[in-house]
Amino acid sequence: MISASNISLRVGKKALFEEVNIKFTEGNCYGLIGANGAGKSTFLRILSGQLEPTSGDIIITPGQRLSFLQQDHFKYDQYTVLDTVIMGNARLYEIMKEKDAIYMKEDFTEEDGVKAAELEGEFATMNGWEAEADAESLLNGLGIETELHYVQMNTLLARRR
């Protein structure tokens, strides 16, 4: 669960929003709607920890995490749908790619082995072994068929047009 408690954001003397209270509970789907410039993206940046509110608190249930993707329509074009979902947790995706690069080395050193072990530990702590299955479950829940999970984003978007 994620909750926002008395979130306010002021820019100078102008309040963008004041005392916002909301609880996002598991199993529900939420939409954030409003006019351009109303503060939707700003509120999401506060929820994700990218921006500090003027006052109030964001509370995420211990053991849970919030993953997000940048609001850039073309940033993920060359990645598969599944990788794009996993990229929502930037550190986990970074570890996955770093581990892959180390294991692909032809001249694997003892130093590489130590680094790989450190990465494996962090990966396990982040429940990385479940990341792909969790991403597939999320995509299936959104109605995105399994055969589309390994298609590049730009290809998927072209199919939907």
N, C-alpha and C positions, 0 to 999 in steps of 0.2 A: 504494500500500500504506500502511496505517496500522498502527503497532505501539505497544503499550503495554509499557513496560519497567520492571519493579519498581515498579508504581504502588501506593502506600499512601495511605490517608486515615485520619487520626485526628481524632476530635472529643474534645478533652480527653485523657483517658487511654484512652478506648475506641477500638479500631481498628474501622472500618467494613469495611475490607478491607486486606490486606497483600500486598505483592510480587506483584501481578497481572501476568502476562506473557501477551500474546496478540498474534498477527499476523493482521490482516485482509488477505487477498490478493484481487486483482482476479479477478472472475468467480465468486466464491463468494457465497453468501447466508448471513448469520449471524442467529441469534436469541439473545436474552439473556433467560433465564428464571430465576425465583427467587421466593421468598416475598415478600409485601408487606413493605417496610421493609428488604429485604436489601441495597439499594444499587444497584439496576439503573439507575434514573434518575440517580443521583449519578454513577455510573461514566460514563454517556453524557454528562453535563455536563462531566466531566473530558476525555473524548475530544474534545468539541467546543470546548474551550478556555474554556468558561463558568465553570469552577471549577478552581482550582489544587490538585493533589494535595499531600499532606504531603511525599511523596518520589516519585521516579521521573520518567520522561519519556514524552511522547507524541511519536512521530516520524511525520511525513507525508512521503511521497516528494516531493522537489522537483518543482514543476510540477503537482502534484495539489492538490485542495482537498476539504475536508469541508463538505458542506452539510447543514443540519438545519432542521426546523420545530419550533416550540414545541409542547409537550404540552398543547394546549388544543383540545378537541373542537369548539368552535364558532367559533374565531377565523377560520377560513378559509371559513365557510359561503357568503359572498357572492362568492367568487372562483371562477374556472374551475379545473378539475382541473389543466390545463397551467400556469396562473399559480401555483397553489399549489406545484407541483413547483419552478418557477423561484424562488419565494420562499425555497426552502431556502438559496439564496445571497442573503442580504438585501441586500448592497451592489449586486449585479448588478441585482436587481429594482428597487431604488431608482433606479439610473441609468436604467434603461429608462423608468420612469414620469416621471422628471425631464426626460429628453430629449423624450418625447412631449408633455409640458406646454409646453416651450419651443417646439417646432415647431408647436404648435397656436395659438400667440399670433398675434393679428391685427396687433399693433403690435410685431413682432419688431425688436429694436434691435441695434446693433453689440455691445453688452454681452452680449445674448442669444447672438449668434453666437460670441463668445469662449467663453462658458460651454458652449455646445453642442459646440464643438470640443474643449474639455477633457474633457467627458463622453464624447464619441465615442472619444477616445484611451484613456481608462480602460476603456471598454466593449470596445474591440478587444483590449486587454491581457488582459482577463478572458475572452477567447474568447466574448464576448457574441453574436456573429453565429451561433454554433452552439448557443446556449442552448435555443432552442425545439426544434431537431432532437434535441438530447441528451435533453431532457425527454420528447419523444415516444418516443424509443427506450427510455428507462427505463420509461415507462408500458406500452408494448407488451410489453416483457420481463416485466412483472408481470401480463400477461394483461388489461390494460385496453384495450378496443377503441378504435380511433381516433375513432369517432363520439362517445365519451364524454369526450374530451380537452377539449372546449369547453363542457361542461355544468358548471353551478355545483355546488360540492361538496355543498351541502345537497340538491340535486336528485339527485345521484348516490347519496348515502346513503339517500335516501327510496326509490330504485329497488331498492336491495339488501335492503331490509327485507322 
